[in-house]
Amino acid sequence: MRANYKMQRLFVPDDLGAGIEFDAGQQQSHYLMHVLRLSEGVEILVFNGRDGEWSAAIAARSKKAVRLKVLDQQRPQPPLPDLVYCFAPLKQGRLDYLVQKAVEMGAGILQPVITQHTQVAKPGIERLRANVVEAAEQCGILAVPEVREAEK
């Protein structure tokens, strides 16, 4: 269960540990500086789906980059659920919603399956992965589900 609902959560691909400093990605830096308008010293929660959830402070800001310093661990990483969620891809708007709910439900693997009556030939896997990360940030889970390529 997420302990602090007031702090912003951010998924980062970097390894996390006490004292580690890293630069946030370009989109994440834009989000932190221009959307959330956070200043130096403000703490946020970061997670990577491997090392648990950590508090991090904004160590430095420039016009286009944010440097984060990892402080301490808030929650340990739970094991990835062994629930495989198979689904036939829907039209894009409904597919985004389906993926969001599957993540909130606790699926460990999302597996698109192309059936005879599937309307979408091939779902955008990168878009699905982005939706998975957004849903994980929003709902407070630490184990980010794996999105697999569509199968017939």
QUIQUI-V55021 format. One record per pair of residues at least 12 apart in sequence whose C-alpha atoms are under 10 Angstrom apart, sorted by the first residue. I is the first residue (numbers start at 0). J is the second residue. Records with the same first field share a line. If there is no record, write none. Layout:
I=J + J
This chain:
0=74 + 138 + 139 + 140 + 141
1=52 + 73 + 74 + 138 + 139 + 140 + 141
2=73 + 74 + 139
3=44 + 73 + 139
4=137 + 138 + 139
5=43 + 44
6=41 + 42 + 43 + 44 + 45 + 54
7=31 + 35 + 42 + 43 + 44 + 45 + 54 + 136 + 137
8=42 + 43 + 44 + 45 + 46 + 52 + 53 + 54 + 55 + 133 + 135 + 136 + 137 + 138 + 139
9=23 + 27 + 30 + 31 + 43 + 44 + 45 + 46 + 47 + 52 + 55 + 132 + 133 + 135 + 136 + 137
10=23 + 27 + 44 + 45 + 46 + 47 + 48 + 52 + 132 + 133 + 135 + 136 + 141 + 143
11=23 + 24 + 27 + 45 + 46 + 47 + 48 + 132
12=24 + 45 + 46 + 47 + 48 + 49
13=45 + 46 + 47 + 49 + 50
14=46 + 47 + 48 + 49 + 50
15=45 + 46 + 47 + 49 + 50 + 51 + 52 + 53 + 54 + 55 + 68 + 69 + 70 + 71 + 72
16=50 + 51 + 52 + 53 + 54 + 68 + 69 + 70 + 71 + 72
17=53 + 54 + 55 + 68 + 69 + 70 + 71 + 72
18=55 + 67 + 68 + 69 + 70 + 71
19=55 + 67 + 68 + 69 + 70
20=55 + 56 + 57 + 58 + 66 + 67 + 68 + 69 + 70
21=58 + 65 + 66 + 67 + 68 + 69
22=57 + 58 + 59 + 60 + 64 + 65 + 66 + 67 + 68
23=57 + 64 + 65 + 66 + 67
24=63 + 64 + 65 + 66
25=63 + 64 + 65
26=63 + 64
27=64 + 65
28=60 + 61 + 62 + 63 + 64 + 65 + 66 + 67
29=62 + 63 + 64 + 65
30=65
31=43 + 57 + 60 + 64 + 65
32=60 + 61 + 62 + 63 + 64 + 65
33=63
37=57 + 60 + 65
38=56 + 57 + 58 + 59 + 60 + 65
39=56 + 57 + 58 + 59 + 60 + 65 + 66 + 67
40=55 + 56 + 57 + 58 + 59 + 67 + 68
41=55 + 56 + 57 + 58 + 67
42=54 + 55 + 56 + 57 + 58 + 67 + 68 + 69 + 70
43=55 + 56 + 57 + 67 + 69 + 70
44=56 + 69 + 70 + 71 + 72 + 73 + 136
45=67 + 69 + 72 + 73 + 136 + 141
46=72 + 73 + 74 + 76 + 135 + 136 + 139 + 140 + 141 + 142 + 143
47=76 + 132 + 141 + 142 + 143
48=76 + 77 + 78 + 79 + 132 + 135 + 140 + 141 + 142 + 143 + 144
49=75 + 76 + 77 + 78 + 79 + 141 + 142 + 143
50=72 + 74 + 75 + 76 + 77 + 141 + 142
51=72 + 73 + 74 + 75 + 76 + 77 + 140 + 141 + 142
52=71 + 72 + 73 + 74 + 75 + 76 + 139 + 140 + 141
53=69 + 70 + 71 + 72 + 73 + 74 + 75
54=67 + 68 + 69 + 70 + 71 + 72 + 73 + 74
55=67 + 68 + 69 + 70 + 71 + 72
56=68 + 69 + 70
57=69
74=141
75=141
76=140 + 141 + 142
77=140 + 141 + 142
78=107 + 141 + 142
79=105 + 106 + 107 + 108 + 141 + 142 + 143 + 144 + 145
80=105 + 106 + 107 + 108 + 142 + 143 + 144
81=105 + 106 + 107 + 108 + 144
82=104 + 105 + 106 + 107 + 108 + 109 + 144
83=101 + 105 + 106 + 107 + 108 + 109 + 110 + 144 + 145
84=98 + 101 + 102 + 104 + 105 + 106 + 107 + 108 + 109 + 110 + 111 + 144 + 146
85=101 + 106 + 108 + 109 + 110 + 111 + 112 + 147 + 149 + 150
86=98 + 109 + 110 + 111 + 112 + 113 + 114 + 117 + 149
87=110 + 111 + 112 + 113 + 114 + 115 + 116 + 117 + 118 + 119 + 122 + 149 + 150 + 151
88=110 + 111 + 112 + 113 + 114 + 117 + 118 + 119 + 120 + 121 + 122 + 123 + 149
89=111 + 117 + 118 + 119 + 120 + 122
90=117 + 118 + 119 + 122
91=119 + 122 + 123 + 126 + 127
94=122 + 127 + 130
95=126 + 127 + 129 + 130 + 131 + 134
96=130 + 134
97=130
98=127 + 128 + 130 + 131 + 134 + 146
99=127 + 130 + 131 + 132 + 133 + 134 + 135 + 137 + 138
100=131 + 134 + 138
101=131 + 134 + 144
102=130 + 131 + 132 + 133 + 134 + 135 + 138 + 140 + 142 + 143 + 144
103=131 + 134 + 135 + 137 + 138 + 139 + 140
104=138
105=135 + 140 + 142 + 143 + 144
106=142 + 143 + 144 + 145
107=142 + 143 + 144 + 145 + 146
108=143 + 144 + 145 + 146 + 147
109=127 + 128 + 131 + 144 + 145 + 146 + 147 + 148 + 149
110=145 + 146 + 147 + 148 + 149 + 150
111=124 + 146 + 147 + 148 + 149 + 150 + 151
112=147 + 148 + 149 + 150 + 151
113=149 + 150 + 151
114=150 + 151
115=151
120=149
121=148 + 149 + 150
122=148 + 149
123=148 + 149
124=146 + 147 + 148 + 149
125=146 + 148
127=145 + 146 + 147
128=143 + 144 + 145 + 146 + 147
129=146
131=143 + 144 + 145 + 146
132=144
